[in-house]
């Protein structure tokens, strides 16, 4: 049994939170309900007679034209989204439910304002990206932490295995960092670590990885084909870079030198633990030779 309304739709259509719109074949508004002013920022009489694309965000006009063509060919659009420019210049995100009435030669469309939802989704996405970044980067220096280092090393190792190439792992620490912390305080020590991390990143390629693995210890993974000369060149570049004085806040100028150990895949190992152990041991050999310390 067909249902009938006891009142005319005109009596309650303006009570709807969504805007009801009628549009002709040429995409001119014929009717916009009262909710349109809240959604679009224009009074209904300011929109009637004007073309739809006058209000659509420029970046969304092409896809809107495409959707209109699909509607005219008989397709329904229950969840089409685009952006409109409100009268005050703000951007409104709209979800449309629309169909073309061949009998009446009008497009019937219901517009729902999803701007707040989109903003919430954007904030959620930004928060997730920030949490993801924090989970994989050292909070002090912003270089990759151990978790991201292991991930990147795994990718580099798989690539080296497929291409039968080599990669190098450099393990380094700062020889006089404890004395700097004791003499100047942890704030100065932290600032020095930040500056050291930046210099290390400038010593390698974007495809390589610089990671802080704890305290004043850093690991550098040099990806791709690596010869002995390549490794020596990177190590020397790091030594020379860190040898330049660091001018810190408060007029403090410091110098520091690194002890660096190296391990090369596959010569010194075929997995991360073996290579990092070899590089760590090699670093302490370098430190003993420099300072006469025993481990």
C-alpha positions as CSV (number, residue, x, y, z in Angstrom):
1,X,0.0,0.0,0.0
2,X,1.4,3.4,-1.0
3,X,1.9,5.8,1.8
4,X,0.7,9.4,1.6
5,X,1.8,12.4,3.6
6,X,-0.9,14.3,5.5
7,X,0.9,17.5,4.8
8,X,2.7,19.0,1.9
9,X,6.5,18.4,1.7
10,X,6.9,22.2,1.4
11,X,5.7,22.5,5.0
12,X,8.6,20.6,6.6
13,X,11.4,20.4,4.0
14,X,13.0,23.6,5.5
15,X,13.2,21.8,8.9
16,X,15.7,19.4,7.5
17,X,19.4,19.8,8.5
18,X,20.5,18.7,5.1
19,X,19.9,21.0,2.1
20,X,17.6,19.8,-0.6
21,X,18.5,21.2,-4.1
22,X,16.9,21.0,-7.5
23,X,19.1,21.6,-10.5
24,X,18.3,21.7,-14.2
25,X,20.0,20.0,-17.1
26,X,22.3,23.0,-17.5
27,X,23.4,22.7,-13.9
28,X,21.6,25.9,-12.7
29,X,20.0,25.8,-9.2
30,X,16.2,25.9,-9.4
31,X,15.6,25.4,-5.7
32,X,17.6,25.4,-2.5
33,X,16.0,24.7,0.9
34,X,16.7,26.9,3.9
35,X,19.4,24.6,5.2
36,X,21.5,25.7,2.2
37,X,22.3,29.0,3.9
38,X,23.8,27.2,6.9
39,X,25.8,24.9,4.6
40,X,26.8,27.1,1.7
41,X,26.7,30.5,3.4
42,X,24.4,31.9,0.7
43,X,20.7,32.6,1.1
44,X,18.7,30.3,-1.2
45,X,17.7,33.3,-3.4
46,X,21.4,34.1,-3.9
47,X,22.0,30.6,-5.4
48,X,18.8,30.0,-7.5
49,X,19.5,30.8,-11.2
50,X,23.3,30.5,-10.8
51,X,25.4,27.6,-12.1
52,X,26.5,24.9,-9.7
53,X,30.2,25.3,-10.7
54,X,30.2,28.9,-9.6
55,X,30.2,27.6,-6.0
56,X,32.4,24.5,-6.3
57,X,36.0,24.7,-5.1
58,X,38.3,25.1,-8.2
59,X,40.2,21.9,-7.4
60,X,37.0,19.9,-7.4
61,X,35.3,21.2,-10.5
62,X,36.6,18.5,-12.9
63,X,35.4,15.7,-10.8
64,X,32.1,17.5,-10.2
65,X,31.6,17.8,-14.0
66,X,32.3,14.1,-14.4
67,X,29.8,13.2,-11.7
68,X,27.2,15.4,-13.3
69,X,27.7,13.6,-16.6
70,X,27.2,10.3,-14.9
71,X,24.0,11.5,-13.2
72,X,22.6,12.6,-16.6
73,X,23.3,9.2,-18.0
74,X,21.2,7.6,-15.4
75,X,23.7,6.7,-12.6
76,X,22.8,7.6,-9.0
77,X,25.4,9.3,-6.7
78,X,24.6,8.3,-3.1
79,X,27.9,9.3,-1.6
80,X,29.6,11.8,-3.8
81,X,31.9,14.3,-2.0
82,X,33.2,17.6,-3.1
83,X,34.1,21.0,-1.7
84,X,32.2,24.3,-2.0
85,X,33.5,27.8,-1.3
86,X,31.2,29.5,1.2
87,X,30.2,33.2,0.9
88,X,32.7,34.0,3.7
89,X,35.5,32.3,1.8
90,X,35.6,29.2,4.0
91,X,35.7,25.7,2.5
92,X,32.7,23.5,3.1
93,X,33.0,19.7,2.6
94,X,29.8,18.3,1.2
95,X,28.5,14.8,0.8
96,X,25.8,14.5,-1.9
97,X,23.1,12.0,-2.5
98,X,21.7,12.8,-6.0
99,X,19.9,11.4,-9.0
100,X,18.5,12.7,-12.3
101,X,14.8,12.7,-12.9
102,X,14.2,12.2,-16.6
103,X,10.5,12.7,-16.2
104,X,10.8,16.1,-14.4
105,X,14.1,17.0,-16.2
106,X,15.7,18.0,-12.8
107,X,18.5,16.8,-10.7
108,X,17.4,16.1,-7.2
109,X,20.2,16.4,-4.7
110,X,20.6,16.3,-0.9
111,X,23.7,18.1,0.5
112,X,25.1,17.1,3.9
113,X,27.8,19.3,5.5
114,X,30.6,17.0,6.6
115,X,33.2,19.8,7.2
116,X,33.6,19.0,10.9
117,X,33.9,15.3,10.2
118,X,36.7,16.0,7.6
119,X,38.5,18.3,10.1
120,X,38.3,15.6,12.7
121,X,39.6,13.0,10.3
122,X,42.5,15.3,9.3
123,X,43.4,15.9,13.0
124,X,43.2,12.1,13.6
125,X,45.4,11.5,10.6
126,X,48.0,14.1,11.7
127,X,48.0,12.7,15.2
128,X,48.5,9.2,13.9
129,X,51.4,10.4,11.7
130,X,52.9,12.2,14.7
131,X,52.7,9.1,16.8
132,X,54.1,7.0,14.0
133,X,57.0,9.4,13.7
134,X,57.6,9.4,17.5
135,X,57.6,5.7,17.5
136,X,60.4,5.5,15.0
137,X,62.6,8.5,15.7
138,X,64.9,9.6,18.6
139,X,63.0,12.3,20.6
140,X,66.2,14.4,21.1
141,X,67.9,14.3,17.7
142,X,65.0,13.3,15.4
143,X,67.1,10.8,13.6
144,X,65.8,7.2,13.3
145,X,65.8,5.2,16.5
146,X,66.7,1.5,16.9
147,X,63.3,0.3,15.6
148,X,63.5,2.2,12.4
149,X,67.2,1.4,12.0
150,X,66.3,-2.3,12.1
151,X,63.6,-1.9,9.6
152,X,65.8,0.1,7.2
153,X,68.7,-2.3,7.7
154,X,66.4,-5.2,6.8
155,X,65.5,-3.5,3.6
156,X,69.1,-2.6,2.7
157,X,70.2,-6.2,3.5
158,X,67.5,-7.7,1.3
159,X,68.5,-5.4,-1.5
160,X,72.2,-6.3,-1.1
161,X,71.4,-10.0,-1.1
162,X,69.3,-9.7,-4.3
163,X,71.9,-7.7,-6.1
164,X,75.0,-9.5,-4.6
165,X,76.4,-6.2,-3.4
166,X,77.8,-5.0,-0.1
167,X,76.7,-2.6,2.7
168,X,78.6,-1.1,5.6
169,X,77.6,-0.6,9.2
170,X,79.5,2.1,11.1
171,X,79.2,2.3,14.9
172,X,80.5,5.4,16.6
173,X,80.6,7.3,19.9
174,X,82.1,10.6,21.1
175,X,85.3,10.2,22.9
176,X,85.0,13.0,25.4
177,X,81.2,13.2,25.8
178,X,81.1,12.2,29.4
179,X,83.5,15.0,30.3
180,X,81.4,17.5,28.4
181,X,78.3,16.4,30.3
182,X,80.1,16.6,33.6
183,X,81.6,20.0,32.9
184,X,78.8,21.8,31.2
185,X,75.6,19.9,32.1
186,X,73.1,17.7,30.3
187,X,71.5,20.6,28.5
188,X,74.7,21.4,26.7
189,X,75.4,17.7,26.1
190,X,71.9,17.4,24.5
191,X,72.5,20.3,22.2
192,X,75.8,18.8,21.2
193,X,74.1,15.5,20.3
194,X,71.6,17.3,18.2
195,X,74.3,19.1,16.3
196,X,76.3,15.9,15.9
197,X,73.3,14.1,14.4
198,X,72.8,16.9,11.9
199,X,76.4,16.7,10.8
200,X,76.3,13.0,10.5
201,X,73.3,13.2,8.2
202,X,75.1,15.6,6.0
203,X,78.0,13.1,5.7
204,X,75.9,10.4,4.0
205,X,73.4,10.1,1.2
206,X,69.6,10.2,1.6
207,X,69.5,6.4,1.0
208,X,71.8,5.8,4.0
209,X,70.6,5.8,7.6
210,X,71.9,7.6,10.6
211,X,70.5,6.4,13.9
212,X,71.0,7.2,17.5
213,X,71.0,4.0,19.5
214,X,71.6,5.4,23.0
215,X,73.6,8.0,24.9
216,X,76.3,9.3,22.5
217,X,76.3,6.2,20.3
218,X,75.2,6.4,16.7
219,X,75.0,3.8,13.9
220,X,75.3,4.6,10.2
221,X,74.2,2.2,7.6
222,X,75.8,2.8,4.2
223,X,73.6,1.2,1.5
224,X,74.5,0.1,-1.9
225,X,77.7,-1.2,-3.5
226,X,80.4,-0.5,-0.9
227,X,84.1,-0.9,-1.5
228,X,86.9,-0.5,1.1
229,X,87.6,3.0,-0.3
230,X,83.9,3.9,0.0
231,X,83.9,3.0,3.7
232,X,87.1,4.8,4.3
233,X,85.8,7.9,2.6
234,X,82.6,8.0,4.7
235,X,84.6,7.4,7.9
236,X,87.0,10.2,7.1
237,X,84.2,12.5,6.1
238,X,82.6,11.9,9.5
239,X,85.9,12.5,11.4
240,X,86.6,15.7,9.6
241,X,83.0,17.0,10.0
242,X,82.9,16.3,13.8
243,X,86.4,17.8,14.2
244,X,85.1,21.3,13.4
245,X,84.2,23.3,16.5
246,X,80.6,23.2,17.6
247,X,79.4,26.7,18.5
248,X,76.5,26.2,21.0
249,X,74.1,28.5,22.8
250,X,75.5,30.7,25.5
251,X,78.7,31.3,23.6
252,X,80.0,27.8,24.3
253,X,82.4,26.3,21.7
254,X,83.3,22.6,22.0
255,X,85.2,20.1,20.0
256,X,84.7,16.3,20.0
257,X,86.2,13.4,18.2
258,X,84.5,10.1,17.4
259,X,85.7,6.5,17.7
260,X,84.4,4.6,14.7
261,X,84.1,0.9,14.1
262,X,83.1,-0.6,10.8
263,X,81.6,-3.9,9.6
264,X,80.8,-4.8,6.0
265,X,78.3,-7.3,4.7
266,X,79.0,-10.1,3.8
267,X,82.7,-10.0,4.9
268,X,82.1,-9.5,8.6
269,X,78.6,-11.0,8.9
270,X,75.3,-11.7,7.2
271,X,72.8,-10.4,9.8
272,X,72.3,-7.3,11.9
273,X,73.4,-8.7,15.3
274,X,76.7,-10.1,13.9
275,X,77.5,-6.9,12.0
276,X,76.7,-4.6,14.8
277,X,78.7,-6.7,17.2
278,X,81.7,-6.6,14.9
279,X,81.3,-2.8,14.3
280,X,81.0,-2.2,18.1
281,X,84.1,-4.3,18.8
282,X,86.0,-2.5,16.1
283,X,85.0,0.8,17.6
284,X,86.5,-0.1,21.0
285,X,89.7,-1.2,19.3
286,X,89.8,2.2,17.7
287,X,89.1,3.8,21.1
288,X,91.9,1.8,22.8
289,X,94.4,2.7,20.2
290,X,93.5,6.4,20.6
291,X,93.3,6.6,24.4
292,X,94.9,3.4,25.8
293,X,91.6,2.4,27.5
294,X,90.6,-1.2,28.1
295,X,87.1,-2.3,27.7
